[in-house]
């Protein structure tokens, strides 16, 4: 009797509930008799991040995760081969193992768009039907691109492409690793997987990150950032430290606040909210309605809870996007350093740089007013904290000039 067998490969670093949701729905919607979850030994398309568990450890995590799904099992097929884990080689071995069965190779939308550039895509097409896991809410433009790519694969590579609409969880392993560091992973992992990670100290979960040296803190923060944001964060650190020396604040606190101010910025809005829930952070209506500003709140709490930073650093990070009434020197320094560090390039930034060289308060006030003007011109809501910051800075400037 011919069986229907699904193949779901990936780094599974770690295997999370998004993976398992996709696997569960594939079993149901394709009426599979078996689903093989195959961790890569050495993926050809990416470099595994520092701190990644061994391939055999990831296999064990996949095995634990698969226990929650009937008909799913972990496979060590790619771990037994040396070198890069090419799908074409894996599919050839699977066809030899299941010569009479129907094979379905599961992939995401980004994988389909890149598929013709894979190694020996024709060989893959001869062995299995390509099944693209398509979220029900996917944009029409992307759906058109995918349909065009499917036609290309059919006409030029001899492949069959099937789209499987599903209720996939929007979840990435990179974000799961970040949330493990932040001790706020919630229900992103199966309990058995999380227990194994904690017991084995995987992904650095048991490390004490409080009181790191400046070099150690930089290494940890860079690991948690979107790579494109690293130059900005390092520029903000250096600018904040320099301004602290000029305006009598603590340069060490300024540098650490600069390093940590965007530590949670890479998290999508739903994970910003999850982190707040895990930490028990009460949110004002503006923050809940404007999750793009939440990284200031979550970043401040991560700085305190995970990295053990002091109240001054906490307060500076918490106010660095909107400002607040009666800002202290460190708060003002981080606010303006974030705004005009050397990598920033926008109309008016040179005016800010010139202003901060002469007068910190005037520069911060100018930055706040520029932001408020921009938001109002776009019809967007202005944070009450920003209005209070402007009012208190205007009062301070008037007091100083005796007006």
C-alpha positions in Angstrom: 0.0 0.0 0.0 1.4 3.4 -1.0 1.9 5.8 2.0 1.9 9.6 2.0 5.0 10.9 3.6 5.8 14.5 4.4 9.4 15.8 4.7 9.9 18.9 6.8 13.5 20.1 7.1 15.2 23.0 8.7 17.7 24.1 11.3 15.1 23.9 14.1 17.2 26.2 16.2 15.2 25.6 18.4 12.1 23.8 17.3 9.2 26.0 18.4 5.4 26.0 18.4 5.4 27.7 15.0 7.2 24.7 13.5 4.9 22.3 15.3 1.7 24.1 14.2 2.9 23.9 10.6 3.7 20.2 11.0 0.4 19.4 12.7 -1.6 21.1 9.9 0.5 19.5 7.2 -0.4 16.0 8.7 -4.1 16.9 8.7 -4.4 18.8 5.4 -2.3 16.4 3.4 -3.7 13.3 5.1 -0.1 12.1 5.7 0.7 8.7 7.1 4.1 9.9 8.3 5.9 13.3 8.7 9.7 13.3 8.9 11.2 16.2 10.8 14.8 16.5 9.5 17.2 18.9 11.3 20.1 20.1 9.1 23.6 19.2 10.0 25.2 22.1 8.2 22.7 24.2 6.1 24.1 25.5 2.8 22.3 28.8 2.8 23.2 30.2 6.2 25.9 30.3 8.9 24.6 28.9 12.2 24.8 31.6 15.0 27.3 31.4 17.8 26.0 29.3 20.7 23.9 26.9 18.5 23.6 23.5 20.0 25.1 20.5 18.2 23.1 18.9 15.4 22.5 15.9 17.6 21.2 18.1 20.4 18.9 19.8 18.0 17.7 16.4 16.9 16.8 15.5 20.5 14.9 18.8 20.8 13.0 18.0 17.6 12.2 14.5 18.9 10.8 16.0 22.1 8.7 18.5 20.1 7.4 15.8 17.7 5.9 13.9 20.6 3.0 16.4 20.6 2.1 15.5 17.0 0.7 12.2 15.9 2.5 10.6 12.9 5.5 13.0 13.2 9.0 11.7 14.0 12.5 13.1 14.1 15.0 11.8 11.5 18.8 11.8 11.7 19.2 11.4 8.0 21.1 14.6 7.4 23.2 14.2 10.5 24.8 11.0 9.3 26.3 12.7 6.3 29.4 14.9 6.4 29.5 18.4 4.8 26.6 20.6 3.8 23.1 19.3 4.0 21.8 19.7 0.4 18.1 18.9 -0.1 18.7 17.2 -3.4 21.0 14.6 -1.7 18.5 14.1 1.1 15.5 13.6 -1.3 17.5 11.0 -3.3 18.1 9.0 -0.1 14.5 9.3 0.9 13.3 8.1 -2.5 15.6 5.1 -2.1 14.1 4.4 1.4 10.5 4.9 0.2 10.5 3.8 -3.5 6.8 3.2 -3.8 5.4 6.0 -1.6 4.3 9.5 -2.3 6.6 12.2 -1.0 5.7 15.8 -0.1 8.5 18.3 0.5 7.2 21.1 2.8 8.6 24.6 2.4 7.9 28.2 3.2 7.1 31.0 0.8 10.6 32.4 0.8 12.0 29.0 0.0 9.7 28.7 -3.1 10.9 32.0 -4.4 14.5 31.0 -4.1 14.0 27.3 -5.2 15.3 27.6 -8.8 18.6 28.7 -7.4 19.0 25.7 -5.2 21.4 22.9 -6.0 19.9 20.5 -8.5 16.3 21.6 -8.1 15.2 19.3 -11.0 16.3 16.3 -8.9 14.2 17.4 -6.0 11.2 17.9 -8.3 11.6 14.3 -9.6 11.4 12.9 -6.0 8.5 14.8 -4.4 5.6 17.2 -4.7 6.6 20.7 -3.4 4.1 21.8 -0.8 4.2 25.5 0.1 2.8 26.4 3.5 0.9 29.6 2.8 -0.6 31.7 5.6 -4.3 32.4 5.1 -3.6 36.2 5.5 -0.8 36.4 3.0 -0.6 39.6 0.8 -2.2 39.3 -2.7 1.0 40.6 -4.3 3.0 37.8 -2.7 0.4 35.3 -3.7 0.8 36.4 -7.3 4.6 36.1 -7.2 4.2 32.6 -5.7 1.8 31.5 -8.4 4.2 32.8 -11.1 7.1 30.9 -9.5 5.0 27.7 -9.4 4.3 28.0 -13.1 8.0 28.5 -13.8 8.9 25.4 -11.7 6.3 23.3 -13.5 7.3 24.5 -17.0 11.1 24.6 -16.6 11.9 22.1 -13.8 9.2 19.5 -14.2 8.0 20.1 -10.7 4.5 20.0 -9.1 3.7 22.7 -6.6 0.8 22.6 -4.2 -0.2 25.5 -1.9 -1.4 24.6 1.5 -3.3 27.4 3.2 -2.9 27.2 7.0 -3.1 29.1 10.2 0.6 29.3 10.8 2.0 31.0 13.9 4.2 34.0 12.9 7.2 32.9 14.8 11.0 32.8 14.0 13.7 30.8 15.8 15.8 34.0 16.0 13.1 35.6 18.1 12.7 32.5 20.3 16.4 32.6 21.1 16.0 36.3 22.0 13.1 35.6 24.2 15.0 32.8 25.9 17.7 35.3 26.8 15.1 37.7 28.1 13.6 34.9 30.2 10.2 35.6 28.6 9.7 32.7 26.2 6.2 32.0 27.5 4.5 29.3 25.4 6.7 29.6 22.3 8.2 26.1 23.1 6.7 22.8 24.0 7.2 22.2 27.7 9.5 19.2 27.2 11.7 21.2 24.8 12.0 24.1 27.2 12.8 21.7 30.1 15.6 20.2 28.0 17.0 23.6 27.1 17.1 24.7 30.7 18.5 21.4 32.0 21.3 21.4 29.4 21.9 25.2 29.6 21.4 25.5 25.9 21.2 29.0 24.2 22.9 30.4 27.3 19.8 30.3 29.4 21.6 29.7 32.7 24.3 32.4 32.3 24.4 35.3 34.6 24.6 38.4 32.4 24.6 41.0 35.2 27.7 43.2 35.7 29.4 42.4 32.4 32.4 44.3 31.2 31.8 46.9 28.4 33.3 44.4 25.9 31.2 41.5 27.3 28.0 43.6 27.2 28.7 44.7 23.6 29.1 41.1 22.5 25.8 40.1 24.1 23.8 43.0 22.8 25.1 42.6 19.2 23.9 39.0 19.3 20.4 40.2 20.2 20.2 43.0 17.5 19.1 43.0 13.9 22.6 43.1 12.2 21.5 46.3 10.3 21.0 48.1 13.7 24.5 47.4 15.1 26.3 50.5 13.6 23.5 52.7 15.0 23.8 51.2 18.5 27.6 51.5 18.6 27.3 55.0 17.3 24.8 55.9 20.0 27.1 54.4 22.7 30.1 56.4 21.6 28.1 59.6 21.2 26.4 59.2 24.6 29.7 58.6 26.3 31.2 61.7 24.7 28.3 63.9 25.6 28.4 62.6 29.2 32.0 63.8 29.5 31.0 67.2 28.1 27.9 67.7 30.2 29.0 66.1 33.5 27.0 62.8 33.5 28.5 59.4 34.1 30.2 58.3 30.9 30.1 54.6 31.8 26.3 54.7 32.4 25.9 56.7 29.2 27.8 54.1 27.2 25.9 51.2 28.7 22.6 52.9 28.1 23.6 53.6 24.6 24.5 49.9 24.1 21.2 48.7 25.6 18.7 51.2 24.4 17.6 49.1 21.4 18.2 45.7 22.9 14.6 44.6 22.3 14.0 46.6 19.1 14.2 43.5 16.9 11.1 41.9 18.5 7.9 42.3 16.6 4.9 44.0 18.3 3.3 40.8 19.6 6.5 39.8 21.3 7.0 43.2 22.8 3.5 42.8 24.4 4.4 39.2 25.5 7.6 40.5 27.2 5.5 43.1 29.0 3.1 40.4 30.1 5.9 38.1 31.3 7.5 40.9 33.3 4.3 42.2 34.7 4.7 45.6 33.1 1.6 47.8 33.2 1.2 49.7 30.0 -0.3 53.1 29.4 -2.9 53.2 26.6 -0.5 55.1 24.3 2.1 52.4 24.6 -0.4 49.6 24.0 -1.7 51.4 20.9 1.7 52.3 19.6 3.8 49.1 20.0 6.7 50.6 17.9 7.5 52.7 21.0 7.4 49.7 23.3 11.1 48.8 22.9 12.0 51.7 25.2 9.9 50.2 28.0 10.9 46.6 27.4 14.5 47.5 26.7 14.7 49.3 30.1 13.3 46.3 31.9 15.7 43.9 30.1 18.6 46.2 31.1 17.6 46.0 34.7 16.3 42.4 35.0 18.7 40.6 32.7 21.8 42.8 32.6 21.6 44.2 36.2 21.9 47.9 35.2 21.2 50.7 37.6 18.2 53.0 37.9 19.9 55.8 35.9 20.4 53.5 32.9 16.9 52.1 33.3 15.3 55.6 33.3 17.4 56.8 30.3 16.4 53.8 28.2 12.7 54.1 29.2 12.5 57.7 28.0 14.7 57.6 24.9 11.9 57.5 22.3 9.4 60.0 23.7 11.2 61.9 26.4 9.4 62.7 29.6 8.9 65.6 32.0 11.8 66.9 34.0 14.5 64.7 32.3 17.8 64.3 34.1 21.1 64.8 32.2 21.6 61.1 31.3 18.0 60.9 29.9 18.7 64.0 27.8 22.0 62.6 26.6 20.6 59.3 25.5 17.6 60.9 23.8 19.7 63.2 21.7 22.6 60.6 21.1 20.0 58.2 19.7 18.6 61.0 17.5 21.9 62.4 15.9 24.7 59.8 16.3 27.0 59.7 13.2 25.0 57.1 11.2 21.8 59.2 11.3 21.1 61.0 8.0 17.9 63.1 7.7 17.0 66.8 7.0 17.9 68.8 10.1 20.3 66.4 11.7 23.3 68.8 11.2 21.3 71.5 13.1 20.9 69.1 16.0 24.6 68.2 16.0 25.5 71.9 16.0 23.0 72.6 18.8 24.2 69.8 21.1 27.7 71.0 20.8 26.6 74.3 22.5 23.6 73.5 24.6 22.2 70.1 25.6 18.7 71.3 26.6 18.2 73.3 23.5 19.2 70.3 21.3 16.8 68.0 23.1 14.0 70.5 22.9 14.7 70.9 19.2 14.6 67.1 18.6 11.4 66.8 20.5 9.7 69.6 18.6 10.9 68.1 15.3 9.4 64.8 16.2 6.1 66.3 17.3 5.8 68.4 14.1 6.5 65.3 12.0 3.9 63.2 13.8 1.2 65.9 13.6 1.9 66.4 9.9 1.3 62.7 9.4 -1.9 62.8 11.5 -0.4 60.5 14.1 -0.9 60.7 17.9 1.7 62.5 20.0 2.8 60.9 23.3 1.8 62.9 26.4 5.4 62.3 27.7 6.7 64.2 24.7 4.5 67.2 25.4 5.5 67.2 29.1 9.2 67.0 28.1 8.8 70.0 25.8 7.0 72.0 28.5 9.6 71.3 31.2 12.5 72.0 28.8 10.9 75.3 27.7 10.5 76.2 31.4 14.2 75.3 32.1 15.4 77.3 29.1 13.4 80.4 30.2 14.6 80.1 33.7 18.2 80.0 32.6 17.9 83.0 30.3 15.9 84.9 32.9 12.9 85.4 30.7 
